[in-house]
Amino acid sequence: MSRSAADPLDRHRFPIDEWRLVESSYSTDDLGASETCFAVGNGYLGMRGNPEEGRESYAHGTFINGFHETWPIHHAEEAYGFAQTGQTIVNVPDTKVLKLYVDDEPLLLADADLESYERSIDFAAGVLTRDLVWRTPAGKRVKVSSTRMVSFTERHLAIMTMEVTLLDGDAPVVISSQVLNRQDGKDEYHVKDAAMGSGFDPRKAQGFASRVLDPISTWAGDDRILMGYRCMNSEMTLGVGVDHTIVTDNPYVPMLSAENDYGKMVYRVDARAGQSIVVTKTVAYHTSKGVPARELVDRCVRTLDRVRRHGTELHHEEQKLWLDEFWANADVEIPGQPAVQQAVRWNLFQIAQASARAEQNGIPAKGVTGSGYEGHYFWDTEIYVLPFLTYTLPVMARNALRFRYQMLPSAQRRAAVLSQRGALFPWRTINGEEASAYYAAGTAQYHIDADISYALCRYVEATGDDEFMLREGVDILVETARMWADLGFWRSNGGETFNIHGVTGPDEYTTVVNNNLFTNVMAKDNLQKAADHVRRLRDLSPDGYAALADRLDLDEAEIEEWERAAAGMSIPFDENLGIHPQDDHFLDGEVWELAKTPEDHRPLLLHYHPLVIYRFQVLKQADVCMALFLQGDSFTQAEKRADFEYYDPITTGDSTLSAIVQSIIAAEVGYYEMAMNYFHAGLFVDLADLHDNASEGVHVASTGGVWAMLVHGFGGLRDHHGRVNLDPRLPTSWERLTFRLNLAGSRVRADLTSDELVLTLETGDPVTVRVRDEPVEVSGTIIVALADQGPRLQGALGTLPLISGRREDGSMITAGVPDPSLQDS
Amino acid sequence: MSRSAADPLDRHRFPIDEWRLVESSYSTDDLGASETCFAVGNGYLGMRGNPEEGRESYAHGTFINGFHETWPIHHAEEAYGFAQTGQTIVNVPDTKVLKLYVDDEPLLLADADLESYERSIDFAAGVLTRDLVWRTPAGKRVKVSSTRMVSFTERHLAIMTMEVTLLDGDAPVVISSQVLNRQDGKDEYHVKDAAMGSGFDPRKAQGFASRVLDPISTWAGDDRILMGYRCMNSEMTLGVGVDHTIVTDNPYVPMLSAENDYGKMVYRVDARAGQSIVVTKTVAYHTSKGVPARELVDRCVRTLDRVRRHGTELHHEEQKLWLDEFWANADVEIPGQPAVQQAVRWNLFQIAQASARAEQNGIPAKGVTGSGYEGHYFWDTEIYVLPFLTYTLPVMARNALRFRYQMLPSAQRRAAVLSQRGALFPWRTINGEEASAYYAAGTAQYHIDADISYALCRYVEATGDDEFMLREGVDILVETARMWADLGFWRSNGGETFNIHGVTGPDEYTTVVNNNLFTNVMAKDNLQKAADHVRRLRDLSPDGYAALADRLDLDEAEIEEWERAAAGMSIPFDENLGIHPQDDHFLDGEVWELAKTPEDHRPLLLHYHPLVIYRFQVLKQADVCMALFLQGDSFTQAEKRADFEYYDPITTGDSTLSAIVQSIIAAEVGYYEMAMNYFHAGLFVDLADLHDNASEGVHVASTGGVWAMLVHGFGGLRDHHGRVNLDPRLPTSWERLTFRLNLAGSRVRADLTSDELVLTLETGDPVTVRVRDEPVEVSGTIIVALADQGPRLQGALGTLPLISGRREDGSMITAGVPDPSLQDS
């Protein structure tokens, strides 16, 4: 894809459409990324955008959230407490395949003479569509239209159609609908190692050495294929069912067959010109941790029967209605910026595809669009995705938090292994057990406990869902606070402070440090919030409190211990530079000269030994700046600006998570141009494959980050301690920015222009928000005039090239004495 | 084995003999440790002390130094620069087996009715001997005497004998001499996991999943069995040859056969009472990196032919003569302390067994007595073994240093991978490639470069071998200095200092730190010594210097850069406590309360996650104290005492290397009782299996350390910058300590009593040594009267229980202000 700073997509091939991602010509150049970008899913079931014919691909992938195989992790050198159980999302049997033959010649996109071609995914309809006209080797033109949809309303259901019409003359047509276990076939996922060049990439899933899916049952009949499997090690079970209908006036013969790992329904049609053939393939997947595979097959039958009864059209209608509601809550509009608008909607649509029906599962780093990061759940969900869900689709936020609650027993066991009280959530996991095989950048990221607590409190404060907090959420809060209280220790270092040693912050280019600023600020919040909420619940519901105090063996002394630890938390600050060191000793290190690092040595992690990287002042992703964002009320504006100016030039942006925070803080401190550049770098992570690994699946955290950059960054939303405040900073090139917020069950629309913010209560009771710290009661429509938004800093940190998400000039800036004009504004 | 503080061996079973290790009754309780303690070897070939019958064992092991298989290291999570090639010493075909049957009943020690039993290894004869009288199930008494010897003079040769005499009556006797490839058999090494209890132990070798030794040729004839093998991956080749003779007046039938992996020579004897049967088994092993296996088999034939020609008796005589010379150079005598004397000689004998014929190989951590640490070479050799070799058998020290020189190209490549100039020696290796799969406690120990340079300079300074330095040694010195100069960086932190960040010192309970004191002090020495020696060589041999300057692309500017870095080296010191922090931030951490750590949670590494251990002030082994010893002239006496008092209570001694240094420094600063306790803890590491892992092989570094505790600790030898000084501190309970030093080709004997030190020139030209800083020219015999040796500190740090090598009371001592009476004495 050709790229420019303003719009990195080749608009000849990917024309702008505000409600669709459209591909107007076929190419094998970027199969991996395009399969990801055209994937369909509902948070439970996901199908990569492989072509119907099932041939050329980077990776044929179908994934079910949480459906994984386990394997023993063999550490090259073992140590006590190292993660033991590897977990990898399984590539479930592929039902996408609908092969087409005309005159016995197969349609193969890579070779086919295509008179026309368009593939698009429609964000309002929730359907992937492909239309093409193929001139066969015999010179016959064939119109082929297909659709693929994973239902948001029927969690287990996918519907595919293929319509074939001969335009020029008669011919024998064969449509072969297949079900293929690719996980265990020669054609398994990751046959190619296309993108990265280097011999390894820790961000990719590993292959399995032996069979994963054990076939339990296979059946074909009644136009259906049914298969049951059990994972060899995890013992998770799977049922797959495929149903077929054909509508045509042409004579045809159906032939159905199935064996282990391979089933097919073949329609042999004597097609006449102009007589269409429409094959509809209805697919159901059911999975479980304990239910026998045969029973899951029965569930598939019931799903398929229901679709037979109601017809597929109903499901397409429901899909549309569901998305209408989604967009009513979640849409962000940027009128006059169609390329941005399209990309924004694609990103938001991805969050829906990753989370809508995740339900008792978490939201994996790649949603259900790829096996990158092995299908694991990370902190990304809590920090980058939950804010969006909290303010637009709070039910989904609640589900994601309940998922963590269900993981609590595993987290308690993990804390014990790490010699701590309370609970320590695993850095990466599917089944709740720690699966990080590299502790320095994994298990050491204790901050995940605080991230989860942060997202929990934010959810409860924004929605008022005290019932959830009282019954389940508070257990997370208490057990994480206990971990922090136990992990830290008091130390006299110029005053008695509470110190947290030997942890890693979000930035994985510096590991196992003392008093990581982000960790300490977040832990402080975790401890204080635990105390606050427990006290609040005691006032709110004495009975409920009694139950929880009993359940958690909680007393006042412990609550006071948390408050003391929070109050005494060590917050590193360097008086000399006037900035917050990333950790106690970060500033002791040499500064990595990014300007002297060859472009072909990026990202650093693929070209330097960890020991080398760790030795320097260089960041993979924002760390202090992340704290400035999440705990913004703990820092002055002057501090934020000084910190940003110090860290931005040494931040590589080798993580896609970095640009998001850099954009938000750049906007806050006044670097509007940089904010916009980082916004673009985040917006096009997958669409323009800016990190060369979109092939592994959608960067779901980054899609959530797009919303964050819009609403937190440009919209200026902050919600410290549940107090929603808007301090807007509309980019000068934009005429308007419209977004929605769900607050305590009411929905408020915010229309931001350069000189005013219009707040409209769309549903529910009046709510109070603040605009630049002034309380505004929103009932009906309120117009708030906006004064100038403060100094506009330009170019001070150099210019950021869009495509890499980092600046060319990596030279250092000495932050020096803060600008007095910015002091504590 | 029952243990007491004074003598931890059960003297009923292991009676004291000053020249032999003797076992007077058989037990299966401690097979692993006893196989190690009764192993025979010559530094090239080693055979564990398995019984002749080849049955009950912890591990049947035969090892050849450097003969290894390679395998790809699979990191659970890969990163750039991680070690790629695993290397494991191979268990070569077992030729020790001589099975005995009487009346077709096998002799099985575990079940046998033994009327008498004695096994001993003779330190002067270099032979393992076993004598027993067996009462067979049929009630016949059979005298069985056997010997096993690995020749110090014929590197590839081992000789075994078995003499069987029926004492009571006639019977059919069968002696079956076998050759078994156990590496690839069901009976492979490490069938049992006896010792450690825990599910893993990083200090043990891993098993191979597939065949290691590919049989190339097998032949039997002429009373011989010949086998050729090639390692599947490393492609190293091996020839094994076994020859037999029998001497008896009884009629007998020999039966010879061989197939892949299994050969045997069976003697069926119609034995008459009183008529002895003597079977002699002569064994040759040859190995190579490039020579075909068949050629190695030919070499075996030549070795065996030579023995046939000369007879085995000659080799036993030569063995004795070789050991006479060894003890003349190396013996340390402690008259009146027979238990200590025995243990000391066993330890020194182990160094001979580990190093005598290592030649172009290094000295593995376990010598050739076990597969612990996979047969790898570490820094242990340079720091714990080379001093002994330098002062007693300098030719062997030279060989070990040449081995490192030959590794230099690999070390240069490794430095490049780690983004450094110069050379970085691998932390653990056989073939020169880094094999440490856990970088934090492996690759990060950059100090290995300085350790090698230190041993090199010490060797050259003690022997005057400038020829070696000029031609090869200097390359090591220059390339390591280059690595340090490139690794460190200048920083303004209260004066401009040269800083080394992100490294691990000897203590593996704190990793990847900034300015590890030991590393910095050793690197400083490395840089300065490189400059000094290069300048010295320039004066000594202008031509030689021109060649080396050209070879190494060396100029004056670079030499000056080293000197600046050395002079500016950051040496952490805490004014408040008056001690040297182990690293810049060591004192920031919480102190681990060893007193509260249950005994069943030791060693810590098997019971706590590394992240937990690293967070605390707790040591696996001496670190600062090691610097106090090796670079003693850089510290005042007061500093040494303060440092020792601070670190000793938080040193677990979980490494066997710890007690050695603790003993030496305790002796230096005046804690004589502790020095003696640590001496015992080091002396009996293997003999009393104090660390529960003697089963994996002899702790060779610890055996070298025994000499160090005697000569450096009690003898008070220091040799900073080649200036040999003796500051003796004879333990009050000892009447005398005698040791020898080889100095510039002369041998000096030192006889130390409580009030005088007698120095005698045993061979060579007169030499000058210093006694308590007074120069003494030794020619003939010189008696130096000794004044009192300073304050005798007692009990201040609590008492040290012998068996664990650590104190029961782990409570902290605040070093406080140094005692002025000790200031800079």
Interface residues (C-beta under 8 A of the other chain):
Chain A: I73 H74 H75 A76 E77 E78 A79 Y80 G81 F82 A83 G86 S198 F200 P202 V417 L418 S419 S436 A437 Y438 Y439 A440 G442 T443 A444 F489 R491 N493 N499 H501 G502 V512 N514 D584 H585 D588 G589 E590 L605 L606 H607 Y608 H609 P610 L611 V612 Y614 R615
Chain B: I73 H74 H75 A76 E77 E78 A79 Y80 G81 F82 A83 G86 S198 F200 P202 V417 L418 S419 S436 A437 Y438 Y439 A440 G442 T443 A444 F489 R491 N493 N499 H501 G502 V512 N514 D584 H585 D588 G589 E590 L605 L606 H607 Y608 H609 P610 L611 V612 Y614 R615
